[in-house]
Amino acid sequence: MKNTLYFLAGLTCALPLQAFAHGPSTHHGQPDAHRQVSKTISSDAPLEPVAARYTERRIDNKTRGTHTAAWYFWRDPTRIETASPEGRIAEAWARDANGRISHARYFHEDRRVIEAATGELKARGIEPDWQELGKILDPRDFPGMRRIGATSVLGQRASIYRGKSGSDDLEVVWLDAVRLPARITRYTKTSRMILLLEEFHRDNPPGWQRVDTHVTEDYQRIDLADLGDMENDPFVRKVLRISGGHGGHQH
Amino acid sequence: MKVFARKAISLSVALAVGVAPMTPALGAGPTTGGAESVQDWFIAGQRFIADGERLQSDEGRAKNVILFIGDGMGISTVTAARILEGQMHGRTGEENSLSFETLPYVALSKTYSWDQQTPDSAPTMTAMITGYKAREGMLSVNHTTARGECRAAVIASKSLPTILEQAAAMGKDTGIVSTARVTHATPAATYAHTAVRDWEADSNISTCGANPAANPAVVKDIARQLIEVSPKVKASLKVALGGGRTYFLPKTQFDPEYGSTKGRRSDGRDLTAEWVSSRGSDAVYAWNKAQFDAASPATTRYLLGLFEPSHVQYEADRANDPAGEPSLTDMTEKAIRMLEKNRKGFFLHVEAGRIDHAHHAGNAKRALIDTIEFSNAIRKAMELTDPRETLIIVSADHSHVFTIAGYPHRGNPILGLVKEVPMVDGQSAVPAKDTLGLPYTTLGYQNGPGWRNAITSGAARPDLAAVDTTDVNFLQEAAIPLDSETHAGEDVGIWAKGPKAHLVHGSMEQNWIYHVMREAFGKSDDQQGDQQGGNDHNDRD
């Protein structure tokens, strides 16, 4: 979780799946004692491959305006992907045979990809935990979360957790066997965000578009290390601007 | 009377600010400070004067010139790295000197470019390597060049000869070494001429029509320029070491170290193979440490080493690289041992390219460790060369918004929280607090990713009391939130030793560094009538 958060902070505009997961008390490069402790509690066996579809809703407390978006999520032993068909953005974490984790963010409209090798992630205080990346948000990683009941979702047994994440109230319905959130509701001072699992599968269903490396082969690849020297590139400028204006970031 | 008055004043000041009056702790010694005796300061000063009196300018010609550039190595980076290195050796640190700080001639370099107050690495290296200030993002072309200029003929007319090319014309051997990609702005400015520093592979040239590599009217990408340099430079450029493998490999080819990574070239060419095939049987291409070590300077005539798909590892991470990578010191030594075989001499450029990247990430420790390794490489170069025949110049292209703040006591860990000299001798130093009552680090950035989001955290600043700020992944705080920390516009240092090194003095324009090197080499036949600012003589545009 912490690492996902670091990714958000370092790699520009946030994908909502991770936005749900962030915890306000963490900061760049600062070990969070609570998380370190709870992480040991929640360390589990390898995660099973899964393909999941979520719907995200954000409701503004004042205007009652609602934004809805679809999100796709895939995990397998060497790759974890998220994709937003609406935003034409995707991102992928990859783990190689040496255990090195790298990251790529795909901007399909711009035909660009920003790549970050392990060392570059570390330089930004990002040390991803593969298990944490694969679970989106494990309520057991949050010290303030308490299990308050059980339910059934999509034919699966689920636990209900409630508690605090920084100053936000958080409720998570957690699929115990699949180890994925079925529903996350985050109440902030200004909005309510709901992430709802619509369906999940062991194999990727037809029509669900993961990153096609044959297509992205022709994308222009940018090393994250180079962003600082590319601020006159219109694409880089746009990416940095989006990031700078994103209030949900943890810096 | 005076003593009484002073005590009364200090008492009233103490009461006014609401603190207890100070009373001297008789018998208690200072808890912070250096190891020097009182006399040591004077003796060291006298030694400095004596050394200065013996200093004689070397008016001779330089057989060799080595230009070391710490990318983004501003003065504060040098100071902090000096302290960190000293502290890593168990000393207080401040009194330490990095290897290049012992060089006798020092100046300041004004880094602005033709069109930038705070510059990037392209025009700054162009200034140092050609003698002319140039435009943002452009490599070794004059400032009349249009942004995004694609036409090869126009680029040729605007091209500025580099000191590397001039050394080649003089029959010297040449080399480039970098911890960045060898096609990155700083090393590339030595051999490439282009309006866009990012055109490192043909696939990066997106605005010059379809398939630019197949169009001879379009300027070549930088990797291709390295392989297809002029005949004189091709014969001269014996060694190129650094990162950037994928810029030399076709998109269809997998990287040898990272199985899922492919090359970037759309033209289908494997330029690493072409390096070998176009330079004879004694040419070597190496992509890992074992191959690098196996390339003997005695038998290897041309050596291309590309040790990562992009930039090489930060020095702090290098030991963890599964394929192994040579350090900047290793690469510098190999380059010198290859180049010194030419009796006419050599020109070598060595860049510590990742200082800049670590600063952009807001990560001071990695920047400083890379700076220390840079210093190690310079020390090795000084050991391997004769100061009577080799001019060594050390500088930076630009600075970063990196600061050393507060009033930390002598020997306070440079990566730690500020702890001041205790107000009373004998007391221990405790962390200084800001107006919120929170401790803060000595090192910080004016902007960058280290900004902590006060809006969502609800805290104006993080409490760092229990945080290990010396951790290699710690990001120093930044005042202004930017995803990438920025360069800074203040002057950087120049350090020099060897023939004509005395010409490095005072407050210099950055492009004058080239003129010092040129003067040290002496003019070649080619230089006697060389182009004044490109072939088009159109420098008043």
Interface residues (C-beta under 8 A of the other chain):
Chain A: A9 G10 T12 P24 S25 H27 H28 G29 Q30 P31 A33 A94 D96 A97 N98 R100 E115 A117 T118 G119 E120 K122 A123 R124 G125 E127 G166 S167 E217 D218 Q220 R221 D223 A225 L227 G228 D229 M230 E231 N232 D233 L240 S243 G244 G247 G248 H249 Q250 H251
Chain B: D120 S121 E136 G137 A185 D198 S203 N204 S206 T246 K251 Y258 G259 S260 K262 R264 S266 E308 P309 S310 H311 Q313 Y314 D317 P322 R354 D356 H357 A358 H360 A361 G362 N363 R366 P449 G450 W451 R452 N453 I455 T456 S457 G458 P462 L464 A466 V467 D468 D471 V472 N473 F474 L475 P481 L482 D483 S484 E485 T486
